[in-house]
């Protein structure tokens, strides 16, 4: 590499400018590190983050996940102050329109109650009558387990009725791509620089002096610390760096679609928008748009085959398909009979970076100075702000000589005061005993 192509040496290189990478770059830059944020796209948030539904929710099967989501929601709620953004900067907005979790065996009310009571999260328990009173036009029938929509069983009469748990402080981020830009701007204000339209082509270890990262622009970056936050491209980045052989948890890309349909009559109350809905009884979720439409996605029901990506992520078909549209929207229509199903699919296609147990890996690796924030599995956008804090804490400790594998770094939440053992996200852990789906 000639001298003209050499970029100034950084203290840290963050690969990937989605919500995880942009948040990590911000937190590292805040500590005074010279940070370079790298992404192959034209700007922050154009990868899988832009396809996120941006739902902010607190229903997880494991208490650590609930605590982290609750802590992060307060960062989103105070985003301008959190990022030190000026009044003239347009920010993604956190809509606290509430969320209902329809009763299902994977998330029994007893578990949700225990978590919410322990942490102090407001909730309401609705029986079937209350669910029908609160959500206009909803069918409170019990259909579990989810069934293929082309089977006769899908149209069977319900075998009971379901209620729901409602969390009024849940909601959604209305523009996930803009949120990534907001964090990248905050990183820039803290001194970070960015290299966009720059794909990583080579990663090489430079002995004790750190890492060299080659880009397809001809530039060559150097730093003692590299963070892989490349989302579904993260396995390729790990392979370039020669890391991952010791991982007990693997990651794999998964193609997903989220579809847009008009909300049924009465779903959005006058002057407001209806709640987000998680419905594993039928196998879909939805969240409203400020425009009045609904985004409808799937919850990986066992009756549906998952579309794992075995080839290059860049070759994934980003066109909506009639098959997935029919599956997801028809399921939503079973719950909301007034939902009009349009003849052509509309929405977005993205790729999840799925971990073996659908819980992310925020950790060091066996290669000194190489860190990973990967395996976010479609359920971590909501935790974007706090992920950067986790990574900054792990990197600072490890670079100071701390053995994070033997004694995991501990993080104290500012809202709950609870300690989060960051070993929960270790690459060496046993699979987490969660729901085994995007719901975590």
N, C-alpha and C positions, 0 to 999 in steps of 0.2 A: 504494500500500500504506500503510495507516494505521500510526501509531507503535506501537499495541498489538500489531500483528501482526509487528513486526520482532523477530527473534531477535538475541541478542548476536552481535557480530562474532566470527568464528573466524579462526584462522590457516590452516586447511585444512578443506575439506568433502570427505568421501569418500562417493561415491554407490554404494551396494550393500554389504550386510552379509553377503555370502557369505564363504568362506574368504579370498579375495583382499582384499576390502574390509576385513574385520575385522583381518587381519594388517597391512595397510597403516596402518590407524588406530592400531593398537598401536605400530608402529614410529615413526610420526610423533609420537604423544603422548609416547613415551619421550624424544624430543629436546626436550620442553618446549613444543611447539606446542599451541595450543588447537584441538582437533580436534572436528568434528561428523560423526558417522556417520549416514547417512540410508538408510532402506530402506522400501519400500512395504508389506512384510510386517509381521507382528506381532512379529517379533524376528529375531535373526541366524540365518542359515543355512536359511531356509525356501524359498529359490529353488532354483536348479540344484544348489547344493552338497549339499542334502539328498538329492538323487537320485544322488549319486556312490557308486560302489562302494568308494571309499577305498583302492584298491590302492596299496601302496608297492613300487615296482619300479625296476630300474636298466637294463633293456634298452631302449636308444634307439639309433638309427642314428648320431647325432652325438655326439662326445665331450663337448661342452659340456653337453648335456642329461643325460648320464650323471653328470657331476661334480655338477651342481646337484641331481639326485635323491638322490645319495649324501649330499651335505651336508645336505639337508633331512631325510633319514631320521634323522640323529642329533639333530636338533632335536625331531622327534616322539618319539624314544626317551627324551628327557629333558624332556618337555613341562612337568611341574610346575615344575621349576627355570627352564626357558626363559621361562615366563609369569609367574613369581613368584607362583604360585597357592598358597593355603593348603592344609593337609592335609585340611580339611573340604570342599573344592570337588571335586565329581565331575568327572573329566576323561575325555575320549575316550581309548581305549586303543589302543596300537600292538601288534598281535599279530604277532610274528615267527614265523610258521608256515612261511615259505619259499615259493618260487614256482618253477614249471617253465616254461620256454619251449620248446615243442615245435619241433623242427627245421622250418624253412621258408626258402624262398629270400630273403624280405625281411630276415631276420635271420640270416645265415650265422654259424656258430660262429666262424669266423675273425675276424669283426668283433667279436662279443661278447668273445671271448678277449682281443683286443687292447685293448679298452676296460677290461675288468676287471683285466687284468694291469697295465696302465699306472696305474690309479687305486688298486689294492689292494683290490678287492672280491672276497670269497670266492665261489667257485663250484665246482660239480662237473659233469663231463661224463658223461652217461649214454648208453649205447647202448640199443638197443631192448629187449634182455633185461633190463637194469638198470631201465629205465623200467617194465616189466611187473612186476618184482620189488618195486619200491618203491611203486607205486600199484596197490592191489588192484583187479583187474577191468578194467584199462585195455587197450584194443586199440592196439597199437603200429603198426598199418598206416599206410601213406602214402597219402593221398587227394588231395593237392594237384593242381590248384588247387581251392578251394572251388566247389561246384556248387549250383544251385538244388535245394531239397529235393524239388520236385515233378518233377524230371527222372529218367529212368532211370539216367543216369550217376552220380547221387548214391549209388546202391546198388551200383555196380560194386565188384568185389573190389579191395583195395588193390594198388598196383603196386610195392610195396616196404615197407620198415619205417623208422620214425623213432625217433630218440632224443630227448634233451632236455638243456638246460642248466639246472641247478638252482642257485638263489641262496638260501642258508639265511637270510640276514639281511633278505630281503624279507618282505612280509606285507600287513597292511591295518589301517586305522583303523576300529574297530567302530561308531562313531556319528559320521558326518560332520557332522550338524547340531549335535550337542553340541560338536564341535571348534570350529565357528564361534562358538558361544556362549562357549567358553573364551577365544578370542582377543578377542572383544568385551568380556568381563569384564576381561581384562588391560588393554585400552585404557581402560576406565572407571577402573580403579585408577590408571592413569597420567595421568588427568585428562580423558580424552575424554568427550563427552556423546553421546547417541544420540537420533535422532528416528525412531521406528518408526511403522508405519501412516501413512506420509507419502510420497506419490508426488511425484516431481519433475515439475512442469508447465511450468517456464520456466527458462531459463538465459540470462543477459544479461551482457555485458561492461560493466564500469564504468570504462572508460578505464584509467588507471594504478593505480587502487585495487583492481582485482581483479574479482570476479564476484559477481553476485547470483543466487541459486537460489531460485525460488519453489516452494512445496509446495502440495498440494491441501488441506492443513489451514488454509491462510491465512497460514502463517508465511513469512517471507522471510529467507533466510540470506545472509550476505556473508562473503567471504574472498578473499585474494589467490591462493589455490591451490585448485583443484578437481581431484579424481581420479575419473575414470570407471572404476568397478569393477563395473558393472551387469550383467555376464554377458551373457546373450542379449538383454537390453534395451540393451546398450551402443550399437548403431547409432542407436537413438532418442535417447539422451543426447547422442551426438556431433552429431546433426542439430540438436538444440535449441541447442547451443553454437556451431554453424556451423563445426565442425572436421571434418577428414578428407579434404578435397579433395586434399591432397598425399600421402596414404597410398599406398604401393606395394602394401601388403598389406590386403586387405579382410577383414571378418568377416561371418558369416551364421549365423542360428540353425538348428539341426538337431534335430529331435525324435528321442528315443531311448527305448528301453525296456530295463529290466533285470528278469529274471524269477526268481522264487524256486521252487525245487523241493527235495524231500528228497534228501539225499546217498545214493548207492547203498551197498549193504552193503560194509563194509570200507574205504571211502574215508577215513573218520576213524578213525585208530588209537585204541585204548583209551586214554582219559584225555587225548586231545588232538584236534586238528583237522588235516585234511589240508591240502596246499599249495594256493596259488592256481595257476591254470593259464592260460597264454596259448597259444592253439592256432590260429595262422593257417593251418595245414595244412587245417583244416576251416572256420575263420572265426568262432570264438567265443572267449570267455574266461569263466572262472568264478573265484569266490572263496567260501570257506566262511563260514558264520555260526557264532558260538559256540553257537547253538541246535542245530546239526547239519544245517541246510539249506544249500543252495548258491544263490548269486546268479549268474545266467548272462546275459551280454551279448554283443553282436556286435563284430566288428573291421572292419566296413565292407568285406567281400569284394566284388570287382568284379561278381560275379554278382547282387548285390542292389542295387536302387534305393534311394537315400538319401531321407529324408523331410525336405527342406528346408522351412523355414517362411517363406512369403512375406508373410503377414499379421501382425497384432499377436500378439506372444508370449502375451499374456494370453488369447487365444482358442484356444490349442493344446489339443487333446483330451488330457486327462491320464488317460484310461482305457486299460488294457492291451488289446491287440488279439490275437485268435487267430492272425492271420497272422504277426506278429513272434514271438510265443511259439513257434509251431510251428517257424519257421526256426531260432531260436537254441537252443531246447532239443533239437530233433531233432539238430542238429549235435553238441551235447554228448553226446547219447545214442549217436551213432555211435562216439565215442571211449570212452564208458563204457557198455557195453551193459546193465549192471545198473541204469541210471538209469530210475526209474519216471516216466513223463510223465503228470501229472494231467490231467483233462479240461478244467479251467478255468484260464486264466492268472492268476498271482499275481505281484506285484512292484511296481515303481515306474516312473513315466514322468517324464522330465526333458527339458530342452532344452540342448544344447551351444551354446557361443558359438565357432563354428569359424572359424579363420583360413584364408586361402587355402592355406597350406602346413602347416596343423595345428601350427604353432609360435606361441606367444603374442606379443603386442605389449605390452611394458613400456617406456613411453617418454614423452617430452614431445610436444607438438604444435606447430603453427605459431602457435597462439594463446597468448600469454604467460600462464603460470600454470595452463594446462589440461593435465592429464596423463592417460594412459590405462594401464590394466592389464586388457587385454581379449584376446579370441581364445584363451581357455584350452583350447578344443577337446577337453574331456573327459579330458585327460591331465595336468592341472596341479594337481589337488587335492593330490597328494603333495608338491608344492613350496610349499604354502601358507605355511609359516613364512618361507621364504627370499624369497618374492616381496615380502613387506612390507619386508624389508631392501633388496632391489633398488630398490623404489620410493622409499623414504626416501633412499637414496643419490643417486638420479637427481634427485629434487626438491631436495635440499640443494645439489647442485652447480649445477643450472640456476638456482635462485633466487639463487645467489651470483655469477652471471654467466658460468658455464662453458658453452661451446658443445658440448653433448653430441652433436650431429650430426657435428661435425668431429672431435672427440676423445672418443669414448664413455667414459663412466665405467667404471672397472675395480673389480671386487669380488674380494676375496681370501677364499677359503674357509677356515674355521677348522679343518676336519678334514683336507683334502687339501693346504692351502697353495697350491692352484692359483688362478690369476687367471682370472676370468670376465669377458670383454669384454661389457658389457651392450649394446653395439651389435648383438649377436646377436639381440636382441629388438626391433630398430629397426622403426618403421613404414615406413621408407624402404628397407629391405633388399630384395635379390632373394630370391625364394622359396627356403626352406631345402631342401637336397637330402636329405630324410628319406624315410620309408616312404610318406608321403602318406595315412596313416590315423591313427586315434586312438592308435596305438602310438608315433607320433612318429619 
